[in-house]
Amino acid sequence: MLKSLRHFVGGAENRGAEELSAGVKSGTHIDKTDKFLRRLGFVQTGGNYALALNLSQEGNSK
């Protein structure tokens, strides 16, 4: 995974990208993910929060 992400970062730099953002949605191994991304030079810029909504009305009897 490290090699793939480094390749992706290099490709973005070659195309003139000014910034890359990475989001973590799984919520598992956050400490390991943080260490991994920091090793690549990413910095934490805040936190993400999510609220799961049941948007499907199928099967709901209200």
Biopython code that builds the backbone (N, CA, C, O; Angstrom):
import numpy as np
from Bio.PDB.StructureBuilder import StructureBuilder

atoms = [
    (1, "MET", "N", (0.828, -1.196, 0.000)),
    (1, "MET", "CA", (0.000, 0.000, 0.000)),
    (1, "MET", "C", (0.868, 1.254, 0.000)),
    (1, "MET", "O", (0.547, 2.238, -0.667)),
    (2, "LEU", "N", (1.953, 1.218, 0.739)),
    (2, "LEU", "CA", (2.844, 2.377, 0.810)),
    (2, "LEU", "C", (3.386, 2.724, -0.572)),
    (2, "LEU", "O", (3.411, 3.893, -0.957)),
    (3, "LYS", "N", (3.815, 1.721, -1.310)),
    (3, "LYS", "CA", (4.361, 1.950, -2.646)),
    (3, "LYS", "C", (3.294, 2.528, -3.578)),
    (3, "LYS", "O", (3.582, 3.425, -4.370)),
    (4, "SER", "N", (2.079, 2.021, -3.486)),
    (4, "SER", "CA", (0.985, 2.519, -4.334)),
    (4, "SER", "C", (0.656, 3.973, -4.034)),
    (4, "SER", "O", (0.460, 4.775, -4.946)),
    (5, "LEU", "N", (0.597, 4.308, -2.747)),
    (5, "LEU", "CA", (0.264, 5.679, -2.379)),
    (5, "LEU", "C", (1.383, 6.640, -2.746)),
    (5, "LEU", "O", (1.122, 7.766, -3.171)),
    (6, "ARG", "N", (2.629, 6.205, -2.584)),
    (6, "ARG", "CA", (3.749, 7.054, -3.008)),
    (6, "ARG", "C", (3.692, 7.309, -4.512)),
    (6, "ARG", "O", (3.972, 8.418, -4.967)),
    (7, "HIS", "N", (3.332, 6.288, -5.278)),
    (7, "HIS", "CA", (3.191, 6.431, -6.727)),
    (7, "HIS", "C", (2.077, 7.429, -7.052)),
    (7, "HIS", "O", (2.231, 8.268, -7.939)),
    (8, "PHE", "N", (0.960, 7.334, -6.333)),
    (8, "PHE", "CA", (-0.158, 8.250, -6.529)),
    (8, "PHE", "C", (0.247, 9.689, -6.220)),
    (8, "PHE", "O", (-0.075, 10.607, -6.974)),
    (9, "VAL", "N", (0.959, 9.880, -5.103)),
    (9, "VAL", "CA", (1.422, 11.219, -4.717)),
    (9, "VAL", "C", (2.366, 11.773, -5.785)),
    (9, "VAL", "O", (2.245, 12.932, -6.184)),
    (10, "GLY", "N", (3.299, 10.951, -6.244)),
    (10, "GLY", "CA", (4.226, 11.388, -7.292)),
    (10, "GLY", "C", (3.504, 11.782, -8.570)),
    (10, "GLY", "O", (3.850, 12.776, -9.209)),
    (11, "GLY", "N", (2.505, 11.001, -8.938)),
    (11, "GLY", "CA", (1.728, 11.321, -10.133)),
    (11, "GLY", "C", (0.984, 12.635, -9.991)),
    (11, "GLY", "O", (0.905, 13.417, -10.938)),
    (12, "ALA", "N", (0.438, 12.879, -8.803)),
    (12, "ALA", "CA", (-0.270, 14.136, -8.553)),
    (12, "ALA", "C", (0.685, 15.326, -8.638)),
    (12, "ALA", "O", (0.348, 16.368, -9.199)),
    (13, "GLU", "N", (1.884, 15.153, -8.072)),
    (13, "GLU", "CA", (2.890, 16.219, -8.147)),
    (13, "GLU", "C", (3.284, 16.495, -9.594)),
    (13, "GLU", "O", (3.414, 17.651, -9.995)),
    (14, "ASN", "N", (3.472, 15.445, -10.370)),
    (14, "ASN", "CA", (3.842, 15.608, -11.779)),
    (14, "ASN", "C", (2.764, 16.309, -12.585)),
    (14, "ASN", "O", (3.060, 16.937, -13.601)),
    (15, "ARG", "N", (1.526, 16.211, -12.147)),
    (15, "ARG", "CA", (0.416, 16.851, -12.855)),
    (15, "ARG", "C", (0.121, 18.258, -12.324)),
    (15, "ARG", "O", (-0.823, 18.912, -12.767)),
    (16, "GLY", "N", (0.938, 18.714, -11.372)),
    (16, "GLY", "CA", (0.801, 20.079, -10.864)),
    (16, "GLY", "C", (-0.196, 20.243, -9.727)),
    (16, "GLY", "O", (-0.589, 21.367, -9.416)),
    (17, "ALA", "N", (-0.614, 19.142, -9.097)),
    (17, "ALA", "CA", (-1.543, 19.261, -7.971)),
    (17, "ALA", "C", (-0.881, 20.055, -6.847)),
    (17, "ALA", "O", (0.318, 19.919, -6.604)),
    (18, "GLU", "N", (-1.655, 20.868, -6.177)),
    (18, "GLU", "CA", (-1.139, 21.673, -5.085)),
    (18, "GLU", "C", (-1.361, 21.021, -3.722)),
    (18, "GLU", "O", (-0.653, 21.332, -2.764)),
    (19, "GLU", "N", (-2.335, 20.121, -3.630)),
    (19, "GLU", "CA", (-2.635, 19.500, -2.347)),
    (19, "GLU", "C", (-3.400, 18.203, -2.561)),
    (19, "GLU", "O", (-4.196, 18.083, -3.493)),
    (20, "LEU", "N", (-3.153, 17.245, -1.696)),
    (20, "LEU", "CA", (-3.926, 16.006, -1.651)),
    (20, "LEU", "C", (-4.557, 15.896, -0.274)),
    (20, "LEU", "O", (-3.937, 16.250, 0.729)),
    (21, "SER", "N", (-5.764, 15.415, -0.225)),
    (21, "SER", "CA", (-6.436, 15.165, 1.048)),
    (21, "SER", "C", (-6.759, 13.690, 1.143)),
    (21, "SER", "O", (-7.068, 13.046, 0.140)),
    (22, "ALA", "N", (-6.688, 13.161, 2.342)),
    (22, "ALA", "CA", (-7.037, 11.763, 2.571)),
    (22, "ALA", "C", (-8.045, 11.699, 3.707)),
    (22, "ALA", "O", (-7.855, 12.315, 4.756)),
    (23, "GLY", "N", (-9.098, 10.963, 3.493)),
    (23, "GLY", "CA", (-10.109, 10.766, 4.524)),
    (23, "GLY", "C", (-10.158, 9.302, 4.928)),
    (23, "GLY", "O", (-9.964, 8.412, 4.100)),
    (24, "VAL", "N", (-10.415, 9.064, 6.190)),
    (24, "VAL", "CA", (-10.501, 7.703, 6.708)),
    (24, "VAL", "C", (-11.934, 7.465, 7.160)),
    (24, "VAL", "O", (-12.433, 8.137, 8.063)),
    (25, "LYS", "N", (-12.582, 6.511, 6.529)),
    (25, "LYS", "CA", (-13.986, 6.275, 6.831)),
    (25, "LYS", "C", (-14.246, 5.034, 7.672)),
    (25, "LYS", "O", (-15.342, 4.880, 8.211)),
    (26, "SER", "N", (-13.276, 4.156, 7.796)),
    (26, "SER", "CA", (-13.531, 2.889, 8.478)),
    (26, "SER", "C", (-13.625, 3.026, 9.991)),
    (26, "SER", "O", (-14.392, 2.304, 10.628)),
    (27, "GLY", "N", (-12.864, 3.932, 10.570)),
    (27, "GLY", "CA", (-12.860, 4.086, 12.014)),
    (27, "GLY", "C", (-12.054, 3.024, 12.738)),
    (27, "GLY", "O", (-12.016, 3.012, 13.969)),
    (28, "THR", "N", (-11.412, 2.136, 11.999)),
    (28, "THR", "CA", (-10.595, 1.098, 12.623)),
    (28, "THR", "C", (-9.123, 1.404, 12.408)),
    (28, "THR", "O", (-8.739, 1.941, 11.369)),
    (29, "HIS", "N", (-8.317, 1.069, 13.370)),
    (29, "HIS", "CA", (-6.868, 1.258, 13.307)),
    (29, "HIS", "C", (-6.499, 2.707, 12.995)),
    (29, "HIS", "O", (-5.600, 2.970, 12.196)),
    (30, "ILE", "N", (-7.191, 3.628, 13.624)),
    (30, "ILE", "CA", (-6.956, 5.047, 13.361)),
    (30, "ILE", "C", (-5.512, 5.421, 13.673)),
    (30, "ILE", "O", (-4.906, 6.205, 12.943)),
    (31, "ASP", "N", (-4.957, 4.874, 14.743)),
    (31, "ASP", "CA", (-3.581, 5.205, 15.112)),
    (31, "ASP", "C", (-2.590, 4.722, 14.061)),
    (31, "ASP", "O", (-1.626, 5.424, 13.751)),
    (32, "LYS", "N", (-2.814, 3.539, 13.512)),
    (32, "LYS", "CA", (-1.925, 3.011, 12.471)),
    (32, "LYS", "C", (-2.082, 3.804, 11.172)),
    (32, "LYS", "O", (-1.101, 4.067, 10.476)),
    (33, "THR", "N", (-3.304, 4.178, 10.855)),
    (33, "THR", "CA", (-3.546, 4.970, 9.647)),
    (33, "THR", "C", (-2.890, 6.332, 9.770)),
    (33, "THR", "O", (-2.294, 6.826, 8.813)),
    (34, "ASP", "N", (-2.997, 6.945, 10.950)),
    (34, "ASP", "CA", (-2.360, 8.235, 11.199)),
    (34, "ASP", "C", (-0.852, 8.128, 10.996)),
    (34, "ASP", "O", (-0.258, 8.967, 10.317)),
    (35, "LYS", "N", (-0.233, 7.114, 11.573)),
    (35, "LYS", "CA", (1.207, 6.917, 11.444)),
    (35, "LYS", "C", (1.606, 6.714, 9.987)),
    (35, "LYS", "O", (2.613, 7.259, 9.534)),
    (36, "PHE", "N", (0.816, 5.931, 9.252)),
    (36, "PHE", "CA", (1.071, 5.649, 7.844)),
    (36, "PHE", "C", (1.027, 6.936, 7.005)),
    (36, "PHE", "O", (1.932, 7.199, 6.214)),
    (37, "LEU", "N", (-0.021, 7.723, 7.188)),
    (37, "LEU", "CA", (-0.155, 8.947, 6.389)),
    (37, "LEU", "C", (0.906, 9.982, 6.763)),
    (37, "LEU", "O", (1.417, 10.687, 5.892)),
    (38, "ARG", "N", (1.233, 10.076, 8.031)),
    (38, "ARG", "CA", (2.282, 11.014, 8.450)),
    (38, "ARG", "C", (3.639, 10.614, 7.874)),
    (38, "ARG", "O", (4.465, 11.465, 7.547)),
    (39, "ARG", "N", (3.850, 9.308, 7.758)),
    (39, "ARG", "CA", (5.097, 8.820, 7.157)),
    (39, "ARG", "C", (5.243, 9.300, 5.716)),
    (39, "ARG", "O", (6.356, 9.477, 5.223)),
    (40, "LEU", "N", (4.124, 9.507, 5.054)),
    (40, "LEU", "CA", (4.136, 10.011, 3.687)),
    (40, "LEU", "C", (4.188, 11.534, 3.614)),
    (40, "LEU", "O", (4.309, 12.104, 2.529)),
    (41, "GLY", "N", (4.097, 12.195, 4.774)),
    (41, "GLY", "CA", (4.170, 13.651, 4.796)),
    (41, "GLY", "C", (2.837, 14.353, 4.985)),
    (41, "GLY", "O", (2.789, 15.582, 5.017)),
    (42, "PHE", "N", (1.756, 13.597, 5.109)),
    (42, "PHE", "CA", (0.452, 14.214, 5.362)),
    (42, "PHE", "C", (0.431, 14.782, 6.772)),
    (42, "PHE", "O", (1.107, 14.265, 7.661)),
    (43, "VAL", "N", (-0.339, 15.840, 6.981)),
    (43, "VAL", "CA", (-0.546, 16.406, 8.310)),
    (43, "VAL", "C", (-2.039, 16.408, 8.601)),
    (43, "VAL", "O", (-2.861, 16.552, 7.696)),
    (44, "GLN", "N", (-2.376, 16.248, 9.865)),
    (44, "GLN", "CA", (-3.780, 16.252, 10.253)),
    (44, "GLN", "C", (-4.295, 17.680, 10.211)),
    (44, "GLN", "O", (-3.651, 18.591, 10.732)),
    (45, "THR", "N", (-5.441, 17.877, 9.600)),
    (45, "THR", "CA", (-5.996, 19.218, 9.463)),
    (45, "THR", "C", (-7.333, 19.371, 10.169)),
    (45, "THR", "O", (-8.022, 20.372, 9.970)),
    (46, "GLY", "N", (-7.703, 18.424, 10.967)),
    (46, "GLY", "CA", (-8.977, 18.501, 11.682)),
    (46, "GLY", "C", (-9.550, 17.110, 11.861)),
    (46, "GLY", "O", (-8.822, 16.118, 11.828)),
    (47, "GLY", "N", (-10.833, 17.044, 12.046)),
    (47, "GLY", "CA", (-11.490, 15.759, 12.218)),
    (47, "GLY", "C", (-12.710, 15.675, 11.326)),
    (47, "GLY", "O", (-13.287, 16.690, 10.936)),
    (48, "ASN", "N", (-13.086, 14.477, 11.018)),
    (48, "ASN", "CA", (-14.295, 14.250, 10.240)),
    (48, "ASN", "C", (-15.329, 13.583, 11.125)),
    (48, "ASN", "O", (-14.994, 12.744, 11.961)),
    (49, "TYR", "N", (-16.552, 13.946, 10.946)),
    (49, "TYR", "CA", (-17.648, 13.356, 11.696)),
    (49, "TYR", "C", (-18.718, 12.926, 10.707)),
    (49, "TYR", "O", (-18.894, 13.553, 9.663)),
    (50, "ALA", "N", (-19.429, 11.861, 11.035)),
    (50, "ALA", "CA", (-20.472, 11.363, 10.143)),
    (50, "ALA", "C", (-21.699, 10.988, 10.957)),
    (50, "ALA", "O", (-21.596, 10.556, 12.105)),
    (51, "LEU", "N", (-22.839, 11.157, 10.351)),
    (51, "LEU", "CA", (-24.105, 10.747, 10.939)),
    (51, "LEU", "C", (-24.793, 9.856, 9.924)),
    (51, "LEU", "O", (-25.143, 10.308, 8.834)),
    (52, "ALA", "N", (-24.988, 8.602, 10.271)),
    (52, "ALA", "CA", (-25.638, 7.661, 9.357)),
    (52, "ALA", "C", (-27.138, 7.932, 9.364)),
    (52, "ALA", "O", (-27.761, 8.039, 10.420)),
    (53, "LEU", "N", (-27.691, 8.038, 8.190)),
    (53, "LEU", "CA", (-29.124, 8.284, 8.039)),
    (53, "LEU", "C", (-29.744, 7.157, 7.246)),
    (53, "LEU", "O", (-29.137, 6.640, 6.308)),
    (54, "ASN", "N", (-30.924, 6.783, 7.613)),
    (54, "ASN", "CA", (-31.656, 5.784, 6.855)),
    (54, "ASN", "C", (-32.483, 6.530, 5.817)),
    (54, "ASN", "O", (-33.601, 6.962, 6.096)),
    (55, "LEU", "N", (-31.936, 6.675, 4.641)),
    (55, "LEU", "CA", (-32.604, 7.434, 3.588)),
    (55, "LEU", "C", (-33.631, 6.606, 2.837)),
    (55, "LEU", "O", (-34.478, 7.157, 2.135)),
    (56, "SER", "N", (-33.566, 5.297, 2.977)),
    (56, "SER", "CA", (-34.500, 4.417, 2.284)),
    (56, "SER", "C", (-35.789, 4.317, 3.085)),
    (56, "SER", "O", (-35.764, 4.019, 4.279)),
    (57, "GLN", "N", (-36.887, 4.560, 2.444)),
    (57, "GLN", "CA", (-38.188, 4.458, 3.105)),
    (57, "GLN", "C", (-38.821, 3.085, 2.896)),
    (57, "GLN", "O", (-39.894, 2.813, 3.434)),
    (58, "GLU", "N", (-38.168, 2.216, 2.120)),
    (58, "GLU", "CA", (-38.696, 0.888, 1.876)),
    (58, "GLU", "C", (-38.691, 0.085, 3.157)),
    (58, "GLU", "O", (-37.681, 0.029, 3.858)),
    (59, "GLY", "N", (-39.796, -0.526, 3.461)),
    (59, "GLY", "CA", (-39.885, -1.380, 4.629)),
    (59, "GLY", "C", (-40.171, -0.634, 5.933)),
    (59, "GLY", "O", (-40.362, -1.260, 6.975)),
    (60, "ASN", "N", (-40.200, 0.694, 5.879)),
    (60, "ASN", "CA", (-40.508, 1.466, 7.083)),
    (60, "ASN", "C", (-42.004, 1.701, 7.157)),
    (60, "ASN", "O", (-42.610, 2.176, 6.197)),
    (61, "SER", "N", (-42.589, 1.376, 8.271)),
    (61, "SER", "CA", (-44.024, 1.607, 8.435)),
    (61, "SER", "C", (-44.218, 2.690, 9.480)),
    (61, "SER", "O", (-44.185, 2.423, 10.681)),
    (62, "LYS", "N", (-44.420, 3.913, 9.015)),
    (62, "LYS", "CA", (-44.639, 5.045, 9.927)),
    (62, "LYS", "C", (-46.050, 5.516, 9.825)),
    (62, "LYS", "O", (-46.437, 6.461, 10.512)),
]
sb = StructureBuilder()
sb.init_structure("model")
sb.init_model(0)
sb.init_chain("A")
sb.init_seg("    ")
for serial, (resi, resn, name, xyz) in enumerate(atoms, 1):
    if name == "N":
        sb.init_residue(resn, " ", resi, " ")
    sb.init_atom(name, np.array(xyz, "f"), 0.0, 1.0, " ", f" {name:<3s}", serial, name[0])
structure = sb.get_structure()
